[in-house]
C-alpha cells in the first residue's frame, strides 16, 4: 500500500484505494490554516485516514470541515466518524444532504458496507458558492449528473 503524500504545499492525498482501503475514493486534505478534508472514504478506514494525517505531520484535531463531493458511500462513509471524533462540520450540496442524513441512496448496499448517517451542517445551494477558511476561499461548483448534488471545489 502507498503512503499519503503532499501533492502541493497545502494539498495532500490521505486516502484512496492504494492508500487507505480498496473501497475508498481519493480523500484529500487541504491545509488552509484550518484543515478541510474532501470526501472521507467508504467508512472502513477512518483510523487509517486519521493516521495518514498524522504521518504528514498534521494534527487531525484541527479538522474544521468535511466536504462531501457527492452522496455515495465511497465518498461519505467516514463522515460520521470525523464529525463524532473531531467535531468536523459536514458540508454538502442540499440535493445530496438528505441521502447523507438518511443513508438512502448512498449505494452502501452495493459495497456491503454499513453506513452511519450524519447531519449535514452546511447545505450548499445553487450553482456556485464560496466558502472561506482562514485567508483562503474555496469556490464550489454544482455539477449534477453522477448524483443530483454532486459538487467540485
C-alpha positions in Angstrom: 0.0 0.0 0.0 1.2 3.5 -0.8 1.8 6.2 1.7 -0.1 9.5 1.9 1.7 12.4 0.2 1.7 16.1 -0.4 0.6 17.0 -3.9 1.2 20.7 -3.4 2.3 22.6 -0.2 -1.3 22.8 1.1 -2.9 19.8 -0.7 -2.3 16.2 0.4 -3.7 12.8 -0.7 -4.6 11.0 2.6 -6.8 8.2 1.3 -7.7 6.1 -1.7 -7.8 2.6 -3.0 -4.0 2.3 -2.8 -3.6 4.3 0.4 -6.3 3.5 2.9 -8.8 0.9 1.6 -9.7 -0.6 -1.7 -13.3 0.8 -1.5 -12.2 4.4 -0.8 -12.3 7.2 -3.3 -9.4 9.7 -3.3 -9.5 11.6 0.0 -7.7 15.0 0.1 -6.7 17.2 2.9 -6.4 20.9 2.3 -4.1 22.6 4.9 -5.6 26.1 4.8 -4.7 27.1 8.4 -7.7 25.0 9.2 -7.8 21.5 7.8 -10.5 20.8 5.3 -11.0 17.2 4.0 -12.6 16.5 0.7 -14.5 13.2 0.9 -14.0 10.6 3.6 -13.7 7.1 2.0 -16.2 4.2 2.4 -16.1 4.1 6.2 -13.8 1.1 6.7 -10.6 3.1 7.0 -11.3 6.0 9.3 -8.4 5.2 11.6 -6.0 4.7 8.7 -7.0 8.1 7.2 -6.7 9.9 10.5 -3.3 8.2 10.9 -2.3 9.4 7.5 -2.9 13.0 8.5 -0.5 12.5 11.4 2.1 10.8 9.1 2.2 14.0 7.2 2.9 15.9 10.4 -0.5 17.5 10.6 -3.0 17.3 13.5 -6.4 15.7 12.8 -7.9 17.6 15.7 -7.5 20.7 13.5 -10.1 19.4 11.0 -12.6 22.2 10.5 -14.8 20.7 7.8 -15.5 17.7 5.7 -16.6 18.5 2.1 -18.7 15.7 0.5 -18.4 15.8 -3.3 -21.5 13.6 -3.6 -23.5 11.1 -1.5 -22.1 7.7 -2.5 -20.6 5.5 0.2 -17.1 5.6 -1.1 -17.1 9.3 -0.5 -19.2 9.7 2.7 -18.6 6.5 4.7 -16.4 8.1 7.4 -18.2 11.4 7.7 -20.0 10.3 10.9 -16.7 9.2 12.5 -14.9 12.5 11.6 -17.8 14.5 12.9 -18.0 12.5 16.1 -14.3 12.4 16.9 -13.1 15.7 15.6 -16.3 17.8 15.6 -15.8 18.5 11.9 -18.6 20.3 10.1 -20.2 18.4 7.3 -20.7 20.3 4.1 -22.7 19.0 1.1 -25.0 20.3 -1.6 -28.6 20.4 -0.5 -29.6 18.0 -3.2 -27.4 15.2 -1.6 -27.9 16.2 2.0 -30.9 14.0 2.6 -29.1 10.9 1.4 -26.2 11.7 3.8 -28.6 12.2 6.7 -30.8 9.2 6.0 -28.4 6.7 4.3 -31.0 6.2 1.5 -29.4 6.3 -2.0 -25.8 6.0 -0.9 -25.0 2.7 -2.6 -23.7 1.3 0.7 -25.5 -2.0 -0.1 -23.6 -2.4 -3.3 -20.4 -2.3 -1.4 -21.7 -4.4 1.5 -20.8 -1.6 3.9 -22.8 -0.3 6.8 -23.4 3.4 6.7 -23.8 5.7 9.8 -25.9 8.7 8.7 -24.9 12.1 10.0 -26.3 15.6 10.0 -25.1 18.0 7.2 -24.2 21.2 8.9 -23.9 23.4 5.8 -26.1 22.8 2.9 -24.8 24.4 -0.3 -27.4 25.8 -2.6 -27.4 26.8 -6.3 -24.7 26.5 -8.9 -21.8 28.3 -7.2 -20.9 29.1 -3.7 -17.7 30.4 -2.0 -16.6 29.0 1.4 -13.9 30.8 3.4 -11.4 29.0 5.6 -8.9 31.4 7.2 -7.5 33.5 4.5 -8.4 31.1 1.8 -11.6 30.7 -0.3 -12.9 27.6 -1.9 -15.1 28.1 -4.9 -17.6 25.3 -5.0 -19.4 24.4 -8.3 -22.6 22.3 -8.5 -22.0 19.6 -11.2 -25.2 17.4 -11.2 -25.1 14.2 -13.0 -23.4 11.4 -11.0 -25.8 12.4 -8.2 -28.2 15.4 -8.1 -26.0 17.2 -5.6 -22.5 16.5 -7.0 -20.0 19.3 -6.4 -16.4 20.2 -7.3 -14.1 22.5 -5.5 
